[in-house]
Amino acid sequence: MEEYSEKQLSIIKVAERLFADQGFHGTSVRDIAQEADVNIAMISYYFGSKDKLLETIFRYRMEASRKFINELLENDTMEPLEKINSLIDRFINKMLGEQYFQCIMSREQLNSQQSPVRDLIWQLKGEMLGLMQPIVTHAQEAGIFHKDVDVEMLMTTLFGTIHQVIPAQHILKKSAPSDAISDEDYSVYIKNRVSIHLKKLFKAILTHEF
């Protein structure tokens, strides 16, 4: 996993927020430099160009997920459904905790032009599917999971549900326990609500239990 300096991480996070708020094309390197309190030359030195900086943001966010899934796959102490539940919570925390990145990712996936970033997105999604498949397959062979599980649709359900929660939060907040709930408490509440829903759904689809 590539290591980044404190200054590089600061630039990455500022650029991520500006790209989400203003769009990639609406954000200049000068905007990023001013917001991150660095000179333009430093951004060029670290990243080369605005395009390369966007690629770095994606690589930085994706590498942690790749590492987590590999560790999960190699864990021999967890039951298959535990691994699936761990995967669900991981992506709920990641996606709801990285909403600037998710905004950029959603936009880039819809980009009709070929780009290194779009290729990175589909590469990672393919990897995640390839890593989740063995968890399901081994559990099917052991008679724990149903034989007719569509893993691609499961992954689509996982990401699609969380993606929809992000823009719908102002509506979902109306169902929170209190109108005066703090942002921090609401974050815990919505993550728990999505987690319970997806775990029930996945259990019903995957297992013989109800």
N, C-alpha and C positions, 0 to 999 in steps of 0.2 A: 504494500500500500504506500503510495507516494506521500512523503511528508511535506507539509507546507509551513513556512515561517509565519509568525504572528502578523507581520505586515501583509503577506500574501493572502492570508485568511481574511484580514480586514477588507482588502480590496475585493475579494471574491464575494463577501457578504453584502458589501455596498452595491456592487454591480448586480447581484442577484435581485436586490430590492428595487433598484432603478429599472432593470429590465422588466420586472413584473409590473411596476407602476406605470412606466412610460412606453413600454415595448422596446424590443431590441433596436429597431431602426430609429426610434424616438429618443434614444439615449446616446450621447456622444462620449468619447473617451475623456473629454474635458469635464463633462458632468461627473463622471466617476472619480476622476482625479480630485476635483473640488470637494466632493462629498466625503471621500476617503482621506482627505488632507495629505495628498501626495502629489508629486509632479507627474506630468504625462510620460516623461521619459522612463520613470520607474515602472509604470504599467507596461510600456513597450519592452522594457528589460525583462520583466518577470513573465509576461504572457505573449508578447509578440504583436498581437493585434486584438481588436474587439471580438472578432470571430473566435480567435483562439482562447480568449478569456471566457466566452460563453461555453466553449468545449470543456474548459477546465472546471467550470461550475458543475457541469453534468458529470464529469469524471469524479469529482470530489464527492458529490452526493451519492453517486451510484456505487462507488467502491465499498462503502460501509455496508450497503445492502448485500452486495456480493459476498463479502466476508461473513456476514451473519448467516446467510443461507447455507454456505458451505459448512460452517460450524454446526448448524442445525442438522444437516444431512449426515454428518459424521458422528453425531451424538447417539450412542448405543443405549443410554439409560432412559430415554424418553419413549413413551408409547406413541404410536402414529398420530392419534388424535391430539395428544399434547403438542406434538411438533406442529401440526396444522394450527392449533390455537395460538401457539407462540408466534407463528408466521403472521396470523391475523393481527395480533397485538402489535407486532413489530411495524407493520405497514400502517396501521391506524396512527400510532405514535409518530411515525416518520412523516406521513403525508399531511396529517393535521398540524404537525409541529413545523413543517417546512412549506408553508402555504405560498410563499413567494416563488419557491422552486416549482411547486405544483402548477402555479399559474403559467410560468414559462414553459413547462413541459407540455401542458395542454395545448398551448398556442403552437409550439413547434411540431407537435404530432399532426396538426391540421395543415402544416405548411406543405403546399403541393410541390415545392421545389426540392430537389435532392440536396441534402446538406449533411455534413459530418455529424451534427447534433442529432438529426432525425435518425441517422444510421445507428448512433449510440443508443438511442431509446429502444429501437427494435432489437438491437443486439442484446441489451440487458433483459428485455421482456422474454426473448427467446431463451436466454440463460436461466431465468427464473422458472420458466415453464419446464425446462429440462431438469432442473433441480427438484422441483415439486413432484414431477412425475414418478421418480423412484420411491418417494415416501408413500404415495398412493398405491403404486404397483406392488410394493412389498407387503403392504397391509391387505391388498386384495388377495395375494397369494397365500397369506396366513388366514384368510377368511374373516378378516376384521372389517374391511370395507366392501361395499357393493362392487360387483364386477363391471357394471355399466356406467361408471363415473366418467364424465367428460371433464378432464382436467383443464382444458383450455377455457371452457365456460366457467369453471370455478374461479380461475384467475381473473377472468373478465368481470365476474360478479364481485370479487374482492375489491379490485381497483375501481370498478365503476361505481360501486356503492360509496366508497370513501370520496371519490372525486365529486359525486353529487352532493355530499354533505357539506363540502367546503363552501360553495356559493349559496347553499340553502340555510346557512346557520342563523340568519336573522329570523327565519320562519320557525326553525326548530327550537330557537331560544324561548319561544312563547310557551313551550311545554316544560320548560325548566321548573324546578321546585319553587323558585322565587323570582319575582320580577327584578329584584335588586341583587341578583347573583353577580358576583365579581367575575371579571374575565378569566381569572385563574381557576375559580371554582367551576365556571361554565366549561372551560377546556377539559377538566377532569370529568365533568358530567357527560359531555357529548362523546368523549372517547369511550367511556364506559358503556354508554347507550349503544353506540355502533358495535362495540366489541360483543356485547350480549347478543345483539341481533345476528351478527355474522356467525358467531359460534353455534347458535341454535340452528341456523340455516345449514351450515356446513355439516353439523352432526347429523341432521335429518337426511342430507343428501348422501353422506359417506357411509354411515353405519346402520346397523340393524336395530339400534336403540331408538327410543322415542322419548 
